[in-house]
C-alpha cells in the first residue's frame, strides 16, 4: 500500500512526466506488485524498469542493480514510503541545487522532507 500511495503522489504532482526514467527494485516481488506497477507504466510516458523476484535480496543488492542499470549519471533514490508532498516547482528547485553540489565535488546529496 505504501508503494501505491508513493507512486500516486509522484503521478499527481507531475513528477513522473519530468524524469528520464524510473527504475524499481522489488524485494519479495508478487503478481499483485506487478499489477500495481503495470498500472503506472500505462499511465506514464516515462520508461520504467522493474527488477526483483520472490527473494528478499536486501537493499544493497537492489541499489547495486539500480545504479548499474541507470541511463543517467545522477540518481534520485526514493524508498517506497516516500510520498511527494512538495510542489513540482519546489522539487525541481531542490534537485537543481543538488546537481550544483554534485558538480562541486559532493558525492551524495541527501534530501529530507518533513
SULCOR-V496680 format. One record per residue. N is the residue number from 0. RES is the residue in one letter. PSI is psi in whole degrees, 0 to 359 (* if undefined). OMEGA is omega in degrees with one decimal (999 if undefined). D_LAST is the distance of its C-alpha to the last C-alpha in whole Angstrom. Layout:
[[N	RES	PSI	OMEGA	D_LAST] [N	RES	PSI	OMEGA	D_LAST]]
This chain:
[[0	X	326	-179.2	20] [1	X	322	178.0	17] [2	X	319	178.6	18] [3	X	314	-179.9	20] [4	X	320	179.4	17] [5	X	312	179.2	15] [6	X	321	177.7	18] [7	X	321	179.0	19] [8	X	323	178.3	15] [9	X	316	-178.2	16] [10	X	316	-176.9	20] [11	X	332	178.2	19] [12	X	351	-177.2	17] [13	X	9	-176.2	20] [14	X	320	-178.5	18] [15	X	339	-178.9	21] [16	X	349	-177.1	24] [17	X	3	177.3	23] [18	X	154	-177.4	23] [19	X	327	178.7	26] [20	X	159	175.3	26] [21	X	129	177.0	24] [22	X	126	-178.6	25] [23	X	128	173.0	24] [24	X	127	-175.2	25] [25	X	114	170.4	25] [26	X	144	179.8	26] [27	X	51	-177.2	29] [28	X	140	-179.5	29] [29	X	168	175.8	31] [30	X	324	177.8	33] [31	X	317	178.5	30] [32	X	318	178.2	27] [33	X	321	178.4	30] [34	X	318	177.6	30] [35	X	312	-179.5	27] [36	X	324	178.6	26] [37	X	323	177.5	30] [38	X	315	-178.4	28] [39	X	331	175.2	26] [40	X	317	-178.8	28] [41	X	326	-174.9	31] [42	X	358	-175.7	28] [43	X	150	177.4	27] [44	X	357	-176.7	29] [45	X	137	175.4	27] [46	X	134	-178.1	29] [47	X	123	174.3	28] [48	X	137	177.7	29] [49	X	132	179.0	28] [50	X	149	176.2	30] [51	X	165	175.8	30] [52	X	199	-174.1	32] [53	X	351	-178.3	33] [54	X	146	173.7	32] [55	X	101	-177.6	29] [56	X	344	-177.5	29] [57	X	167	-172.9	26] [58	X	326	-177.3	23] [59	X	315	180.0	26] [60	X	318	179.3	28] [61	X	315	178.6	26] [62	X	321	178.1	24] [63	X	317	179.3	28] [64	X	316	-179.7	29] [65	X	311	-179.0	26] [66	X	319	-179.2	27] [67	X	339	-177.6	30] [68	X	0	-179.9	30] [69	X	143	178.8	28] [70	X	350	-175.0	30] [71	X	154	-176.9	28] [72	X	340	-179.3	27] [73	X	142	-176.5	24] [74	X	133	171.9	21] [75	X	106	-175.9	18] [76	X	120	178.7	17] [77	X	131	177.2	15] [78	X	164	-173.0	15] [79	X	339	-177.9	16] [80	X	14	178.1	13] [81	X	112	176.2	11] [82	X	138	-179.8	11] [83	X	115	-179.7	11] [84	X	343	178.7	9] [85	X	163	177.6	10] [86	X	160	177.9	14] [87	X	323	178.6	16] [88	X	318	178.6	17] [89	X	316	179.5	14] [90	X	316	179.4	13] [91	X	318	179.0	17] [92	X	315	-179.5	17] [93	X	321	178.6	14] [94	X	318	177.4	17] [95	X	319	177.8	20] [96	X	320	177.8	18] [97	X	321	178.3	18] [98	X	324	176.0	21] [99	X	317	177.2	23] [100	X	320	179.1	22] [101	X	323	176.5	23] [102	X	336	-179.2	26] [103	X	27	173.5	26] [104	X	5	171.5	27] [105	X	144	178.4	23] [106	X	328	-177.1	23] [107	X	141	171.9	20] [108	X	124	-179.5	17] [109	X	127	178.3	13] [110	X	143	176.1	10] [111	X	147	177.2	7] [112	X	138	-178.9	4] [113	X	*	999	0]]
